[in-house]
């Protein structure tokens, strides 16, 4: 066993004395040591049930003949971090989680790992660690939150932010917003909808690293605890058969995850996380590949924020396996999974063992059919996936847009630039009605090297809740967006402003052409006048000659390290090296 390094031989007598200090018996030391990496804490609602998930996993490990040992992983609640300096610390935690988990796994020589994440950065961070350490590993998440209910409508966290926008617009009073804040998020779990947390948990399942239901069983259901026990038992099978993450997360598995991503309409943050995970595996994902897959995979899942139904309805419709069944002609079915079987074998087993019947039992009482939630392949919501990659003289390396959430009026449009160098100034302008129809609102210097790449959620929600703006303007940024974002949002513009990318050179009254069907994002004019390509190139060259890179506001701590060492958003915004 790998753990013999710290358990066997005379030289390890000091190590055994420390295990003795932990109260471990010889019987426990004779078994494989399984690190149970728990993201449990008391500040993230998506993680407040992970103590129970952790205990269930430990029981499963012990039942199957292993010795479970809990170790921690940090977590940030993006919702609580939103709208202040805390959001600048969100993305960097992904790398901190990967690094710290690597250190724990290597220092203590675990034989296997069970990863227990749930929210936005924990899932990709632990997947990055799994790829890096490469010892038998399985994932089990905490599950999604149930939807809230306000005035007969099902609600989620995005409903809460929309309510704030309505309140600011004078459309909601104090009593109404109080009702929202007390009812929008009624249970523990990751936010209800295909937001970033649930997107990444579903993609973990699509990658083959989680058991069926990992991405979709609601947090408060007993089936979630049963899943955790099964994951604890299954890690012992992976250890016995030496099935490792790199045996599972192959290039074909990554392509499967991208394919499922498009069918689900996942968060745009998946376009940051999948490249970062692939990087740990030695696989490079290009923006062109994203778009190639997008163009051939239909968008099928009618779940918020792009769709209608709350997150738990995806489980009732059969979850990730049901989507994979629908699009299996596009998948690599021979890939290995944590079940010890191929994807094809797993899908056949689920057809035979009553899995879908068990999921569908919830639907009659709701008056909903499977086809209302997961559209058939031949009659999709949209013929192409929900995310597109745009390129042009404004974004030479690419930019990301979730066009399933954009008005048809903005699919091909020319807008006038309104430029802001931070989100705070942009949101103030939106709330004070200083933004007008026909404008492209730029928020720059918010990329990885600029400020840690925070989410622009307050600004997008303010725009989305303003009927005058939601179909008439666009938001363009080198920052990123929440998975709950709706409306005209283009992010991850690369190269970012702090690297001297063209977005740093945009000025007020520049003409910006957005053409999503053509996948282009270009500056086509200045001073509200359209110019030739040659003229634009000359003007941008002149502006670049006078551009001065702003001095970093971070002089110490992790943001100083991250902003100096992160790569482009289109590469995954991971830290490439330390100073």
N, C-alpha and C positions, 0 to 999 in steps of 0.2 A: 504493500500500500504506500501511496505517496506520503501519508502521515507518519510512516515508520521513521522518516527523517527526524521527527521530534519525539518518537516514542520508544524506539528499539536501540539496544546496545548500552554499554557502560558509559559512553560519552554523552548519552542522553539522560543520564541519571538526574542532572539538574533540571532538565525539562520535565521529567516525571514528577519531581518534587513540586513543581509549579502546578501541574495537573492535579496533584494531590491536594494542593492548597485550594483548588477549585471544588474539591469534594468529589472528584471523579473516582470511580471504582476501576479495578483492573478489568472487569467485564466491559466497561465502557471503552477503555483504551484498546481493548482487543478488536473493537469494531471500527469500521471506517468513520472518520471524523467528517461530518457534513456541516459546512458553514451555512447558517441560515441568515441571509443578509436582509435585515428588516428595516424598512424606512418608516417604521412607526414613530409618531410624535404627537404632541397635543396642540399643534398650531395649524396643521393642514387637515381640513375636513375630509379630504380624500384618503387620509392615512390614519384617522382616529380608530378605525376598526382593524388595523394591521396587527395589533397585539393579539387579537383572536385568530387572525389568519396565521400568524407566526406560531401560536400554540398548536393549531391544527396541523401545520406543516411538521412541527417537531414530533407530534404524535405519529404522523405517517412515517417519518424517518425511523423512529424507534420501533414501530410495528414491523418494518421491513428489515430490521437488523442493523441499523446505523446509530451513531451517536450524534444527535443534533446539537449545535452550539450557535447561539444567536450572537450576531455581531451587527453593529448599526450602519445605516447609511443616512446622510442628511437629506433634507427635503425643504423646498420653498413652496408656499402657496402663491401661485401667480396672481390669483384674485386679490389676496390681501396685499401683495407687493405692488399691485397696479396703481399707476397715477402718482407715484412719488419715487424717490431715489432707489427704493427697494427693487423696482423692476429692472434696474441696471445690473443687479446681482443675480438675476434669474438664470440667464443662459449659461453663465460661467459655472453655475453649480453642476451642470451636466459633466463637465470635465473634472471638477472636484470629486464628484461621486465616482467616476471611473477610476481616477487616480487613487483615492482612498480605499476603494474596494480591492483594487489590484494589490495595494500594500498589505491589507488585512489577509488576503488569500495567500500571498506569497510568504508573509512573515510567519503564518501559523500552519502552513502546509496542509490545508484541508484536502480531503480526497474528492470532494464534490461540493457544489454550491446550489442552494435554492435561493433565488432572487425574489424578493417581495417588494416591488415598487407599486405605485399607482398613478402618480401625477406626472406632469409634463416632462421634467428633466430626469426624473429617477429612472424611467423606463429606458430611454436611450443611453443614459449614463451607465446603467448596469449592463445593458447589451454591449456597450463598448468595453466594459471591464471583462465580460464573459469572453468576448473575442480575443482580448489581450492575454488573459490568464490561460484560457483554453484547457480547463479541466471540466469534467462532466458537470453540466449546469442545466437547471430547469427554472422557468419563470412561473409565478402565480401572482396575479395582481389582486388589489383589494376590491375591484369592481366598481361599476358606475352608480351614481346617486339616482334615486327615484325622482321623477319629475314632481314639482310642486303644483299647487292648484290655487289660482287667484281668479275670482269672478267667473268660475266655470271654465277657465282656460288652464291648460297645463303649462307650467313655467320652469325656467332654469336660471342659472346665473346670468346668461345673456339677457333674459327678460328683466332682470334686476338693473342691469346697466341701461337697457332701453328705457326703463321707468325713470331713471335719473335724467336721461335726455328729455323725456316728456315733462318731467318736473321743471327742468331748466327752461323749457319752452312755454311754461305756464299751462300745460295741458293736464297736470295732475296735482292734487293738493297734498297737504301733509298727511292726512289720514290715509289716503290711497297709497302713498309711497311707503308708509309704515306697514300697511298690509302686505305689500310686496316683500319688504325686507324680512318679514316674519314667516312668509310662506313660500318664497321662491326656491329655497334650498332646504327641503324638509328632512333629509337623512344624510348619513355619512356617505362617502363615495366620491369618485371623480365626477366632475360636472356632467349633468345629463345632456347628452348630445354627442355628435361626432366632432368634438373639440380635440385639442392636442392630446390630452391624457388618454381618452378612449381610443383616439386614432392610433396612438403608439401601442396600447395594449392589444388592439386588434391586429396590428401589424406584427407584433411579437408572435401571435398565434399563426399568422400567415407565414412568418419566417420558419415555423416549425419548432420554436423554442418554448411554446406554452401548450398545455392541453386544451381540448375543445371547450369553449365557454370562457376561456381566460379573459377575453376582451369584452364579454357582454353580460355574463351573469350578474344581476344587480348585487350591490354590496351587502344588502341586508337579507338576502335569501340564504336559506340553509344550504342550498346547492353550492354556494361559494365556499363554505367551510368544508364540504365534501370534496370539492375540487382541490382545496389546499391539502387535505389528507392524501388524496391520490397523487398530488405532485410530490409530497414527501416520500411516499412509497416508490414513485417512479424514479426518483433520483438514485435510489439504490440499484435499480436495473441499469441505469446509465453508467454507474460506477462499475458494476460487475462486468458490463460489456464494453467498457472504456469508450463510450460514445461521447464525443466532445463537441463543443460549439462549432469548431471549424469543420467538423464532419457534417454539420447541419446547415450552418449559415454559409453555404457555398454561393458562388455567383448566380447560379440558377435560383437559389432560394431568395436572394436579394431581388432578382427580377420578378419572382412571384410576389414579393412584398410590394414592389412598385406597381404591379398590375392590380393587385387587390386595392392598393391605395387609390388608384384612379376610379375603380368601380364604387368604392365607398364614399368618395368625395371627402377625403381626410383633410385635416388641418394643413395649411401651407407650411407649418413647422416641420412636417415630415420631410420636406425638401431640404431642411437643415440636418435632420437627424439621420436619415438613411445614408447620405454620403459620409457622415462622420462614423457611423457604424461600419460601413463598407471600407473606409480608410483603415480601420483597425484590422480588417481582414486582408489588407493588401489589394483591395479592389477599388478601382477608380470609377465613379459614376459621373458621367458628363450631363450637362443640361440638355444636350441634344437627345440623349437617351430618354430622359424624362418625357420630353415632348413627343418622341417617337411612340412611346408606350401610350401616352395620353391620346394620341390621335386614333389608336386602334381599339382602345378599351372603352366601352360605354359606361356612363354613370348610371347606377342602378338603385342606390340606397336613398330612400325618402325619409331621412333622419335629419334633425336640426344640426347645424344652422342653415344648411342649404335646402333641406327638406322640411317636412311638416311634423313628423312624429318625434316624441322624446326618445332618449337613448335606450330605455329598457325595452322598447318595442322591437329593437333589432334582435334581442335575445329571443323574444316570443316568435320571431319569424325564422329562427334557426341559427342566427349569429353568423360568424365568419365562415363556418363550413357551408352554409346555405349560399353565400355569395360565391365561394370557391366552386361549388357545384355548378352554379349558373355560368361561370366563366372558365370552366376547367379546360376548354379547348385552347385557351391562351396560356395555361400554366404548365410548368415543368412538374409532372406528376411523380417522377422517379426520385425526388429529393428525400433524404432521410429526415425524420422528425424525432422529437423527444419521446414519442411512444415506442421508439425502436423499430417502427414501420415506416414505409414510404407514405407520402401524401396520398397517393392513389389508394393504397391499402386502407388508410384512415377513412377516406371518404366512402369507400365501400362498406366498411364496418358500421359507420353511422347510418347508412341506408338500411342496414339489416337489423340493428339493435334497438330500434324504436326511439332514437335520439330526437328526430324531428317531431314525432308525435308528442313527445314529452314537452318540447318547446311550444308547440302550437296549442296546447291545452288552455293557454291564457287568452287566446284570441276571441273565442265566441262571446265571452262576457264583455269584451271591449267593442264588439261590433266591427272588428277589423279583420281583413283577410291578409294572408301572406303577401299577395300581389300588390296590396296597398303600401307595403313597407319595402319589399324587395321586388323591383320591377323585373319582368322577364327579359332575357337577353335580346329578344327580337322586338320588344317594345320598351326601350329604356327611357329614363327621364331625359337624357341627352345622349346623342350618338357617340360623343367623345367624353373622356374623363373630365373631372371638375377643375383640374389645375392645368395651366398653360405656362410655358416659358417664353418670355418676350426678349428679343434682342434688337439692337439698333445703335445709333450713335449716342443715345442716352444711356444705354446699358450694353456695352460691347460683350461683357461676359454673361449677361442674362439678368432677368428679373422674373419674379413669380407673381401670378395672379390666380385667384380662385374665381374663375369667371362664371361658375354656376351660381354665384351669389350677386352677380352684376346685372343691372338693367340692360336689356337689348339695345337701348338708346346709346349706351356707352361702349358698345363693342367695336365701333369704328367712329372715332370722333377726334376733332382738333380743339384743344383747350388752351387758354392763356395761363402762363405760370404765375403762381403766387408763392414766394419762396420764404421759408422759415428755417433757421439753423438749429432749432430744438423743438420738441413737441409742445412744451409749455406755451410758447408763443402761438403755435398753430391752434391749439385747443381754445385759447383765449379769443383768437380771432373768429373761430367758428361760433362760439357761444355768444359773442357780442355782435353777431350778424354782419361781420366785416368780410365774409367770404360770399361770393356771388355766383350764380349759375354761369357755366361756361369757363370756370377756372380749374386749373390743375394745382392742387395744394401740395407743395413740396416740403417734406420734413427731412432734413439731411444732417450729417454728422451724428447719426444715431445707429451706424453700423457697428460691427464688432470692434474695430479699432477706434471708433469714435466715442462710444459710450457704453459698450458691452452689448449692444443690439437689443434694447428693450422692445416690448410690444407697444404698439400705438393704439391701444384699445379704446381709451377714452375719446380720442379724436374720431376714430371710425364709428363709434356708437353715436357720438354727437351728430355726425354727418348722416348716419343711417336713420336716425330718429327725426331728421328735418326733411319733410316731404319736398321742400323747395330745392334741396341740395342732393338728395340721395340718387336722383336720376340725371343730374346735370353737371356734377363735378367729379373729379377723381382725386384720390390721395396717392402720392408717389413718394417712396421713401427707401433709404438704404437700411432702415430698421426692419422690424418684422411685425407680424400681426398675431393676435390671439386666434386660437382655433374657433372661437365664437364669432369672429368678425363676419359681418355682412356688408354688402355694398361695394362701392368702387375703390378697391384697395390694391395697389401694386407695390410689392415690397421686395427686399433682398437685392435692390439695384446694385449691380457690381460692374466695375470696381466702385467701392463706396467712396463717399466724399472725402474722408480722412486720408484716403490713398490717392487723392487727386483725380478721381473718376469724373466723367463728364457731368454727373449730378452736382458736383461742386461748382461747376461753371454756369449753371442755369441762372438766369436773371428774370426779374419780374417783366411780364409782357412778352416773354419768349413764347412761341407757338409750339405746342407739344402734340404730336400725332400719335394716338393709340389705335392700333389695328390688331385686335385679338385674333380674328380669323387668319390674318397674315403673320401673326406672331411678331409684330414689330412695335418698337417704342423709340420715337425719334424726336429730336429738336428739328423743326422744319422752318422756323422763322424767328425774327427778333423784332422788338418794338411793335408787336402786333402785325408785322408784315412778313408774308411768306417769302423765303429766299431760296436760291439754288443750293444744291449740295455743296458746290465749291465755295459759295459765300459762307455757308454755315461752318464748313471746315476751317476757313480763314478766321472767322469770328471766334470760334472756340479755341483756336491756336493762340490768338491774341489774348484771350481771357486767361488761358493757362499760363502764359508768360508772366502775368501779373498776380496769379494766385499764390497766396501764402498759406501754408498749412497751419491751422490753429494749434496753439499749444495745448497739450493734453491737460485736462483738469485733474487727472489722477496721478498722484506722485508717490503713492505707496499702496500696499495691500494688493489684494487679488485683482482688482480692476486695473491697477497699473500693470500687473503681469499679463492679464488677459488682453488688454488693448494693445500691448506691444507685440504679442505673439500669436494672435488669432489669424486664421486664414480667411479668404473671401467667403461671403455668405453662400455663393454658388458651389463652393467646395465643401461646405459643412460647418464653417465658423468654429472649428476646433482649434485648440492650441497646438501649434506645430513644434515649438521648442520653447524652452525657457531662456530668459536673458542671462 
